[in-house]
Amino acid sequence: MFNKINSFPEGFLWGGATAANQIEGAYLADGKGLTTIDLMPKGSKRNEVAMGNLNSFEPEGEEVYPSHEAIDFYHRYKEDIALFSEMGFKSFRMSISWSRIFPNGDDLTPNEAGLQFYDNVFDELLKYNIEPIVTICHFDLPVNLAKTYGGWKNRAMISLFEKYSKTLFERYKTKVKYWMTFNEINMLLHLPYTGAGIIFEEGENKQQVLYQAAHHELVASALAVKACHEIIPNAMICCMLAAGNVYPYSSNPEDYWAVMEMERESYLLIDVQSKGEYPGYAKRFFIENGIDLQITSDDLEILQKYTVDYIGFSYYSSRCTSVDPEVLKNYTDGNVFGSVLNPYLETSDWGWTIDPKGLRITCNQIHERYNKPLFIVENGLGAQDTLLKDDTIEDDYRIKYLDLHFAEIAEAIKDGVDIIGYTSWGPIDLVSNGTGEMKKRYGFIYVDKHNDGTGTLRRIKKKSFFWYKDIIAENGSKYFE
Ligand code: BG6
């Protein structure tokens, strides 16, 4: 009656994921404008800037701004894509830098040189039959939009984003079938400048500002879904969630309720993008916290009509929570979201909990909540690598991490979860979003570039390069043996 699922789906989109500001460099080339991330220095100030507590609009001489050169993908994309092809990539997730297309965000006409750059990259990918998966906005806004408009606080951003997205759909309609609107939309609640170009003013009600900005992004995202369907009828467009299931530290019902609240905070915006309306728990939360959102009846109709086709998400860690103040003292905030240390799990060198089983749980949870295809668009281990004298890198720790996670993805597929692809984060070493470091490496390809900005930018294959190549060649068959 029922057939056992015994392989990754045919055509599974194995690949890797990146973001413009973390790889491209060439930060002012060919008419590109400055982005918000171009003004985020590496080092101690970075987090305060990311949280919207510190204005960084005036670059300071002594600071290092890692996005300015990044790994120079802008000039080396052909070499990098050839390496992805050698690994057998079926897909490559990348984002478009808004300020290459509209340098100030509100320009009347787009910058042709910027549009042409992405044409060139897509052509190169398609030459190797690599499917481009495109994020319209991965954290970087034209800085003018943050300075002049206050970022996503301002409703005017909706139509600017709509114009930007339509420009992309029209231009790339024959080349790109998989789109996503905002990278990790829920991140704006935690890193308001990174996620929405927000800098708080003295005395502002932060929650009011954040959820209003989120509402603007939601409406903009829905309008992009509408435009995408109208302009590219065979395309699929998704939302993107920073995911990760939460465990209760104990069997205390209050701990379990704390879990639900934490998970709901993550899912709230995706609930709207996927189901088309604010859930009841969100309405209650707004009322009880004095959050009074400006929402028009047109907004509600747009949200309801233009829901996403699939769910993209990142998964690095699970979390754990408790209501016990003693337990809460044992906390790691390595990952942006923070978590009570889970006694059953290890953490990475950067304090991120490592939990392969959590990925299976997360896949099942999202599947049951939305019943739409899923795409795991980020996952991986940020670790320090050592380049040995013979130009090799023995990154067995990365292979182990991925191996354990792939086994759990296979379990989720056997559970009946519809997963269309997997793109590991940073298939080539890139700038860390959180810390601005190069030392925190995710890649299968090593890039000779260091925290202080030195290095030749030479690309070197790691041991994991060959391992991932084999996995893709066999479509992950070992996980079904
Ligand atoms: C995700 C982001 O949150 O995590 C990426 O979408 C980011 O941009 C990735 O790079 C890993 O985080 P980090 O801080 O290690 O770069």
Residues whose N, C-alpha, C, O or C-beta is under 5 A from the ligand:
A	BS01	BG6	A19 G382 V431 S432 N433 G434 T435
